[in-house]
Amino acid sequence: MTKTIVHRFPDAITVAENTAEKLLDKLVELLANQAEAHLVLTGGTVGIATLAAISANPNRGAVDFKRVHLWWGDERFVAADSPDRNALQAKNALLKNLSLDQAKVHEFPASDAGLDLDEAASQFAAHVAQVQPKFDVVLLGMGPDGHIASLFPGKPAPTPGAWVIAEHDSPKPPPLRLSFTYDALNSANEVWFVVAGADKQDAVAVAMGDDPTQLPVGRVHGKVLTQWFIDATAASKSFGC
């Protein structure tokens, strides 16, 4: 049975630092018990700050990142060298400082790879089907509207069983996106939400309330564990802090 744990911190910086510390510990634990781990990264301000905190953490060397498969929850369909791209932001914040097996770095296709958006989604879905990842930990940020990855409120539900979708009209620019689906994210053993900012408090209140599934954030949970790493302003409506 899945359980939920909420960790509250004073601000976004301490959210990122504590998430980084716990993630490094989790990866050490996983790799002590299995040959490889599958980790899904997130973009966004707090997500990238968490990666930067991992880079700065003195315990980073305890993890053999060559045994870690890296994925992203979603990606903006822009050129590979675009600063909007989550994978490039992750590289600059952390990945360039790690020794990686590049065959285990699973980026969504970029817009300059010779594919249109739907072709890119189909190609990546085929790649996922070939690898058959078993996600150990999924990191997710959340927008003020309660969206996670590129799964937005008011959008039609993805086809049941599909793991990858093309989003042609994101309400948040850029409009073209690739994303894992609810089915994919919910396959993870653990889902970790990293959330900070007063503009998130209403969506957090929904996610913690009686009808969480009215927003995308409330439709995702880990099979074993869901954790929230949240700052005081985002938690204020739910926890009064």
N, C-alpha and C positions, 0 to 999 in steps of 0.2 A: 504493500500500500504506500502511495506517495505521501510525503509530508512536506510542510512548508516551514521555513525558518526565515525570519526577518532580522537583519543586522542593520542597526541605525547608527549613523555617524554625523559629526557636526557639519561637514561640508563636502563638496565634490572631491576635493583633494584627498581627504581621508577615506572616502568611498573607494577611489581608485587605488590608493595604497593598500588598503585592507583586502580588496578583491584580488589584487596582484599577489599578495602574501598567501592568501588561502588557495589561489589557483596553483601557485608553485608547489605548495604542500600536496594538493590534490594530484598533480601530475607525477610527483615523486611516488605517491601511494599507488597510483594506477600502474606506473611502469615497473614497480616492484612485483606486481602480480600478473602482468600481461605483457605480451611482446611489443604491442603498439597501443597508442591512444589516439582518439579522434576528438579534436577540439574545434568548435565553431566560434569564430571571432565576430565581434560586432564593431561597427564604426561609431560615429557620433562623438561628441566632446568627451563624455565620461569613458566610453569604450576605448578611445585612442589614448586618453590619459592613463587608463589601466595598463595598456601595453607599454607605455613609456615608464610606468612605475615598475613593471616587470623588468624592463631593461636596466633600470637603476638599482634593482634589488640585489644585495650581495649574495642571496641564495639562488640566483638564477642558474649558476653553474651546476647545481644539484640535479637539474633536469637534462636528460639526454634528448634534446629536441630533434635529433635525427630519427627518433622513434615516434615522433608526434605528427600525425596528419593534421594539417591546418585547412580549415574551410571558412567560408564567410556566410552569415545568415542571408545577406543580400548584397547586391552591387549595383551601382549606377552604371548604366550602359553608355559609357563615355570612352574616349581613347585611353589606351593603356598608360599614357604618361600624364593623364589629367589629374590635377590635385584633388578633384572631387572623388576620385576612385578610392574606395575603402581599402583595397589591397595595397595601393601605393602609400596611403597614410600609415597602414600597419607596417609596411616595410621601413618607412622612415622612422617610425616610433620604436620599433623593436626588431623586426625580422632581419634587417641588415646587420644586426649585432649578434645574430645567432648562427650556429653551425647547423644547417638544415639539409635534409634530403629533399631536393627540389621536386622529386617525383611524388612527394607527399604534400606538396603545396598546391592546393586545388582551387585556383582562382576561377571565378566566372569569366567567360569570354568578354573581351573588350570590343568596343564599337568599330575599331579599326582592324579587326581580325578577319574581315572579309565576309561576315555574316550579318544578316539583318536580325532584329531582336528575336523573332520567333525561331529562326534557325539556330541562334545562339542558345536559346532555352532548350531546344530539342537536342542539340549536341551535348550540352552540359548534363541534361537528364540521362542521356546514354552513358556518359562518363560515370555519373553517380551509380547507375545500375550495374556498371562493370565493377566498380570498386566495392559496392555494397557496404558503405560505412555503417558502423555502429557507434553513434555519437555518445561519447562519455560525458562531455560537458558542452552545453550551448550557452554562450554569453549573449545577452540581448539588452540593448538599450530600449528606450520607449519615448515616443514623441508626446507632446502635450495633448494630442488628440487620441492617445492610446494605441497608436500604431506600433507594431514591432516588425523588424526586418522591413520588407516592402509590402506588408499586409496592412491595408488601410481600412478604417471604418467605412461602411457603406458600399464596399466592393463585393461583387459576387464571390461566393465561396469557391475555392479551387476545386477542380475535379477530384472526387475521392480517390485516394491512392496515388495521386500525382505528388511528386516531391519538388518539382521545379516549375515556376510560372514566369511568364513574361508580363510585366506591368507596363502598359502602353500610355497610361495617363495618370501618373502619380500626382496627387494634389500638392506634393512638396517637390520642387524642382531638384534635379532635372527630371523630366517626365518619364523617360524610358528607364526601366529597372529590370533586373533579374532577381528572383528571390526563391528561397526555400519556402515550402508551404507549411500549413499547420501540421499536416501528417508527418512531414520530415522533422520539424522541430519537436513534435511530441514523441518522436521515437527515441529521444535522448534519455539517458539515465538521469541526468541532472540538467536543469535549466537554472541559470543564474541571471537575474535581472540586475543591471547596474543603472541606477536612476538618481538624478540630482536636479534640483531647481524648483522654485516655487510654481513655475508654469506647469509642472507635472502633478501637482497635488490633487487636482480633480480626477485625473485618470487613475492615479494610485488609489483614491478613495473608491472608485468603481471596481478596480481589480481586487480590493480587499473587502468589498461589500457583498451583499446578498445575491447580486446578479452580475457576476464578473464577466460573463460571456457576451455582454452587450458591446464590449470593446475587444479588439484583437488581442490585447495584452492578457485578457482574462481567459483566452482560449488555448493558452499554451502552458504546459507544466511538465516537469520531469517525471519519468516513470517511477523513479525512486525518491527523488528529492527536488524541490524547488526552493531556491534561495533568493532573497531580495537583499541587495546592498544599496542602501538608500540614505539620502541626507535629510537633515532636519526639516528643510523647507519643503521638500517633496512629500515628507511624511506628515506634515502638520495637520491635515484634515483627518487622517486616519488614526494618528497616534497622539495628536495634541502636542507635538514637539517641533 
